[in-house]
């Protein structure tokens, strides 16, 4: 299978925070891969902008080193990398002052797409937006890309939306969530809406429950300040996991159109029931196996921030009433894995009274690692000796099904940055969607802070606190095993 590479229009992309960690790890390597595949036109330019007083040559060395570090060695063609680096330039700039803005304005060309990537702290969004307009750099066709965290709660999210709205129309604002750029996440929509096989079963009548797991083996190294203020609820649930839940639960949009898709996701968020105290378990990793505890990692012995959270969510609408959605995410867990599991109900009548080992049919969408989709079904175990049932996976690993393409799929940022240039907002969050997610999350966070209790402790390398197991056991269900493949 050969993927089609469709070039975008020529563009000027300004990366504010162009010397930062996100630019180094994701933005420049992603742009290079798109350039290498012929999707980035030769007329395009990328302008780094940051406080650092780098020369243009120093900036190009920085970008070259980033590509060499984070792009697969087989892609590091010296001649191609030289040509890519020639498209890069740099402007030292003061986001809250006036230095560098006239020089930046002089570099923006007419007649091409103008995109501005705000790879900076949210506190700088307003200053950047204001100066882009004051200096005549942005016009009504320009696009801005903003990274999370988009607010700390509902009030701050509304304030950020208001700041951006003073200078940009909603159609120009791209709130990026890299989870939505993953190949498997988009394939989830294809599986649901391009196959009659699943859609008739995609409801409370046939689905017993849904599990969404995002597990990490790492701690909070390098992010202690941010993470202790955010916790797992703000860092993962309110944005990434909420988006996954919406894509699983939403109604078919009338068309694969940005606003049509986002309208349906918004309906799901607004239909979410409040989360009660019995629907939530918080955890915090301890020390063990030569690894420090969370409190040691952040050097704050009294912190009550959760590094693990499990939730039981309910959606009060016609399609999902009565079907629970279980969400769990955490750090220092047994395996690095992200998956969505749609667990179907038992058959209404079993023909195999003597059979043993029956397990539910489950559709598993793996986001990482080894992206792919698996349908777990029951078959007869081969051999004589009675009707013994065994569960087997019908597996579509992208690496196997798509050959070399499957092992080297575009990074989420590659796809999302190109969508910005195309002007396609389907995989980006709308302002009212962000606010609705915070409106649901705020009472949960307020309840936690009001109780003031400490999270349940769990060992590194485990599946989380025992209390999370009980959350499922009380419903007669079990979490799926955490595994890497």
N, C-alpha and C positions, 0 to 999 in steps of 0.2 A: 504494500500500500504506500503510495507516494502522496505526501501532503502538498497542498497547493500554497505557494507563497505569493501573497497579493501585496505588492508594494503600497505604501501609504503615500500621501502627498508630501512634497518637500516641507520641512518645518524648521523652526527655531525653537529649541527646547532649552529653557533656562532652569538650572537646578540650583535653587537656593539651599544652602547647606551642602554645597558641592564637594566639600572636603570632609564631610561627616561619614559616620560608619555605614549608614544605609546606602549612601551614594557609592561607597567603596565595595560593599558586599553585594549589592543588588542592582542599583541603577546602571552604572557603567558596564558591568559584565552583561546585563540584559541587553543594553543597547548594542554592544559589540556583537552579540550573537544574532541580533536582528540584522545588523549590517552585514555580517558574514553570510547570512541566508538570502541577502538581496532584498530585504523588506524595507530597509532604510535607504531612501534615495541619496544619490551622490551630492545633491544640492543641499542636503540637510546639515544643520549645525547644532552643536550642543555647547551651551555656555555655562560653565560653573560660576557660582557667585557665593562668596562667603566672607567672613571677617578676616580670615588668614591673609597675610600680606605676601602671598605666593607670587612668583613670576608665572607667566604663561607656560614656560618650559617646565618649571617645577610642578605645575598642575598636571601637565601631560605625563610626566613621570609618575605622578600619583595615580592617575587613571590607568596607565599601562600596567603598573604593579598590581592594581586591583583586578584587572582582567587576567593577568598571569596567575594570580592566586586563586581566583574563584571560577574560572572557566576551565572546563575539561581540557586536559593537555592536548588532546587530538584536535581541538578547535583553535589552538594557538598558532596560527599561521603568521609568521613574522611579517611577511609582506602585507597581508590583509590587516594586521594589527597596526602597522605603520599608517596605512591609508585611513583606518578608523580614527586613530589619534589625531590625524591632520584635521579632522572635523571638529575638534575640541578647542575651546578657548576659555579664558578666565578673566573675571572682573572682581577685584576686591571690593566689598560693598558693606555698608553699615545699614542693617535692616531698620534701625530706629533713628538713623540720622540722615544726612544728605550725601555722604561720601560715596562715590561710585555710580550714582544713579544716572547722571548725564552720560557717562561713558557707556553704561548698559543700554540706554535709550539709543545711542548712536549705532549700536551693533545690531539692533533688531531691524530686519529687512521687511519691506512691504511685499505683499503678494505671496507670502507663505503662511502656513499655520503657525500660530504663536501659542506655545504652551509653557506654563510656569509651574514647576514642581516645588511645593513648599515642604522640603525635607528638613524642617526646623521645628522648634517647640511651638505648640499652639499659641503661646503668648505673643508670638511674632506674626501670626497670621494677619491681624488687623493692620499692623505697620506696613507689612509687605503689600497688602491689597491697596492701601491708601497711596503709597508711593508709586505703584505701578500705574495708577490713574493720574496722579499729580504730575508725573513726568511724561505722560502721553505714551507710555510703553504698551499698555494693554488697550485693546479696543473691544467692541461688542462681540467680536468673533473669537476672542482669546479664551483659552481654557486654563483653569488652575487645578492643581492636584494637591489635596491635603491628606496628610497621614494621620493615623490615630496616635494618641488618644483624642477623639473628638468630644471633648468635654469630660468632666469628672462626675457630673450628675446632670439632671435635667436642666437646671438653671444655667449651668455653665455651657451646656450644649446649645441652649437657646441663644445665649449671649454670643457664642461663636458664629452661629448661623446668622444672627443679626449683623455682626461685624462684616462678614463676607457679603451679605446681601446689600450692604450699602454701596458696594462697588462692582458686584458681579451678579448677573442673573443666575437663577438656579440651574439653568441649562448649561452654564459655563463651569459649574463647580463639580469636581470629581473627587468624592470622598472614597479613598482607596482602602479596600480590605483584601489583602493578598489571597485569602482563602478562596475568594470568588474567582480568582484567576486560575485555580488549579484545574487541570484537565478533567479529573474525575468529578469535580463539583459540577462542571458544565455538562458532563456526560450524564449526571443524575437527571437533568432536565430532558436530555435526549431519551434516556431509558423510560422515563415516565410518559412523555408526551408524543414520542415517535413510535411507540409500541403498544398496540391494543392489548397485548398480553397482560400488562401490569395495571393499567389505569382502572379497569373494573374492580380490581381487588384492593385498590389504594384507599381504604376507608375503615371505619371502626367495625364494620361487619366482619371483615376478614383479617385485619391487622390486630394482633394481640397487644403489642407495644413496640416502641422504637427506642433504640439506644444510640446515643451519640457520645463517643469517647475521643478525647484529645489528651493523650498522655505523653509526658516528656521524661527522660531519664536525667536531665541536667537540673541543677539548682538555679539560683538567681544570680550567679556570678556576673558581675559587671552591670547589673540592673537593680542593685539593692535599693537605691534611693527612689526610683520610680516604682518598683514592685511593692515596696512596703506601704506606699501610699495607695496603690491600686488593689493588690490582691488578685486572686484568681477570678473573682466575680467581675471586676472591672476589666482585667487584662484579657480574659478569654470569653466569658459567657455573654456579656452584654453586646459584644460585636461579632467575633468569629462564630461562636456556637449558635448565636441567635440567627445568623444568616443561614447556617446549615439547617436549622430547624425550619426556617421559613421555606427553603427550597423543597424540603421533604413534604411539608404540610400544605403548601399553597394550592389554590385552585388553578386549573389551566387558564392562562391568560388568553385573551381573544386573539393575540398575535405576539410573535417574538419581537416585541418592541420595548424599548427601555422603560417607558412609563407604564405600559401594560403589565410587565413583569413586576415592577416595583409596587404598583397598586395592589397586586395580589399578595406580595410579601407583607405589605403594611396591614392588610386585613388579618393576617395570621397573628401578628404582634398584638393587635388590638383585641383579638379574641382570646388571648392568653389569660387564664385565671391567675389571681394573686397566689403567690407561693406562701404556704403556711409553715409554721415552725417544724411540723412533722414531715415536711416535703424537702428538707434541706439538711445536709451534713457538711460541716466544714472541717478541714484537716490542716495539719502543719507538720512538715517532716522533721524528724529528730536526727541525731547523729548515729553513725554505724558504718561498719565496713570501711573504716578509714575516711569517711566523709563527714564534714561538719554538719551540724544542725542548721536550720533556717536562722535561728536566733544568733548563732555564731557567724553565719554568712553575712548577716546584715549588721552585726555588732550592736544589737538592741535587745537586751534580755527580757524586756517586758512586752514585746510586740505581740499583738493578737491578730495579725494579718494571716489570712488563710492562704496556703499554697496548694490546697486541694478543695474542690467543692463538688458535691453531687446534688442534683436537684430532680424532683419529680414534678413535671409540668403537665398541665391539662389545657386543652384548647376547647373552648365552648363554642363550637359551630356544628353544623349539620354533619360534616364529613368525619370529624374526629371525636365527638362527644363520647367519653368513656374509655378512650385509648390513651394511656399515659405515655409521655415522652420522658425518658430518663437521660439526663445529661451528667457527665462527669469529666473533670479535667484536673490535672495536677502536675507537680514537678517532683523529680526524684522518684519516679515510679518504676515499675518492673521493666517496661519496654517503651520505646518511642513508637507510638502508633496513633493514627487518627482514622477513625472509621465511623460509618453510619450503618446500623443494622436494623433492618425492618423485619420484625419477627411476626410471622403469620400464626393464626390460630390453628388449633388441632382440627382434623377432619370431624365432621359432626357425628360420624359413626365409624368405628374401627372394624374392618373386616378380619383383622389379624389378632384375634384374642390371645393366641399363644405367643405372639411376637414380643420380642424384648428390644429395648434400646430405641424406642421411638423418640425422635427429636423434631422440634418445630422446623418447618421450612423457613429459611432466613435469606433475605437478600442483603448482602454485605457490600457496601461501597467503601473501598479503601482509598484514603487520601494520601497517606504516607505510612511507611515506605512502600515500595512496590505497588504503585497505583494500579487499581483495577476493580473489577466487579465480580462477585462470586454469588451464585445462587446455590444454597445448600438444600439438597433434596434427599428423600429416603429411597433406597433400593433394596432388593434382596441380596444378602450376602452370598457370594458364589459358593457352591458346594452342596452336598447332601446334608440331611439332618434337620429338616424342618424349615419353617419360614422365619429366618433370622434377618432382621432389618439392620441396615447400616446407613449412616448419613455420609454422602459424598458431595464434594463441591463441583458444580459446573463453573469452571474458572475462566475468566477472561482477564488475565494479566496483560497489561498493555505491553510490557517488555516482550512477552511471548507472542501475542497476537499481532503486534505491529512490527516485529523484528527490530532492526536497528533504530527505527524511529521511536519505538516504545521505550528504549533505554535512554534516549536523549530527547525527551519531550521538552518543549519550551518551559522555562521557569514562569511562575505566575506573573512576575513583574514584566516579563517580555510581552505577554499578551495584553496586560492592562495598560502599559505605556502606549502600545500601538493603538489600543482602543481609544485612548485620549486623543491621539493625533487624528483618528478617524472621526471623532465626535460621537462615539457610541457609548452611552451611559448605562447600558443594560447591567453590567457587572459592578456598578458603583452605587453607593447608598445615597438616597435622596434625603434632604433635610428633615422632612416630616417622619421618615422612617427612623432616622437616628433619634429624634425626639421621642417617638413612640417606644423605642427600645429602652431609653432611659426612664420613661414614665413607668414602665413595668419593673425595671431593675431598682429604682429608687426606694420603694417600700421594702424590698428585700434587704437592701443595704442598711436602711434605717432601723429595721427590726434587729439586725445583727449588732449594730452599734448601740442600740438601746439596751439590749440584753447584757452586753459587755462581757460575755463569757469567752473563754479561751477555745481555740479550735482543738479538735481531737488530734492526738499525736499518732503518727504512723512512721514505720521504719522505712528508710530508703531502700529501694529495690522491691517494695511491696506493691500491692494494688490500691493502697490507700487505707484509711482507718476502718476498723471493724464495723463501725456504725454505718458506713456506706453500704456494706453487705446487708445489714439489717434493713436498710431502706427498701431493698428489693425483696428480701426474704418475707417481710410482712405482707407483700403482695403475692407471695407464692412464685416469685421469679428469681432469676440469678443474672448477675453481670456476665457478659461474655469474657472469656479469657483474654488477658492482654498479651499480645505477641507481635513480633515484628513483621511477620509475613502472613 
